[in-house]
Amino acid sequence: MNMISPRFGENMPRRQQSLSHYRPDFDMDMVQRLLGRRRRRHMTRTTGKRLTTYRRPVLDRLRPRVTWKVYDITACTGDSIALQNGGNTARLGSRKMAASLKGADKLVCFVATIGAGIDKMIEAFGAKGSIADAYVIDALASGAIENTAQRFQDDFIHRLSRRSYVAGLRFSPGYCDWSIGEQNTLFSLLDCENIGVSLSDTALMNPRKSISAVFGLYDPKRAPRNLDYNPCSRCGKGDCIARRSSGTAATPAKQHHNEQ
Ligand code: SF4
């Protein structure tokens, strides 16, 4: 079985690489939540049947790939993070992300995708009016791209533990106070062409089921005590769809797919 395996050299991986070979899978908890499961509520039987019907065909269409690069953080001010990009400086603006990245040495930037085949499948079912089927397939695809991004991040962190770095929370452009327009800055830091992901004029990703994100790396000796500081825990925005539960490193359901 081929898993996501960044081939780290002796040093921190700075060079961008693409991953095209690992066994696709789903975050089924997320899929079921998207399809209506709640603490005291189950999915309908019809939806459950559709889930069983489409799980395999969706799996067969997944082409998960990830590209990433690690940048040095040169400054982390009140409302932005500065990265060293060759002779230039790239800035990412988010007050809440800057607060969470205080003390981080490096930023891992990445884009993950499950390929264009699944978008075509969803469109085909939508075009023939099978909206309920398209909806279930869409939820499965969201669970698949989340699984891809989370496995990449988990694997990266697992390998880093042997190299004396610890990692923080994941952030994505377009959520919380990080502008979707900064998708362009993030893409300028990565070679997304080699995994087939592009940006529209409105900064949405194509294929649609893609995730762009960053997470910080800290020297354990200098890492803040509240490394898993969750800005949501002190935020009063009660209706926020991107709110994460305390202590989780993952971004919430809506944050995992490229829908605004
Ligand atoms: S609740 Fe929403 S707006 Fe508030 S910090 Fe969390 S993601 Fe940001």
Residues whose N, C-alpha, C, O or C-beta is under 5 A from the ligand:
A	BS01	SF4	C176 D177 P231 C232 C235 K237 C240 A242 R243 R244
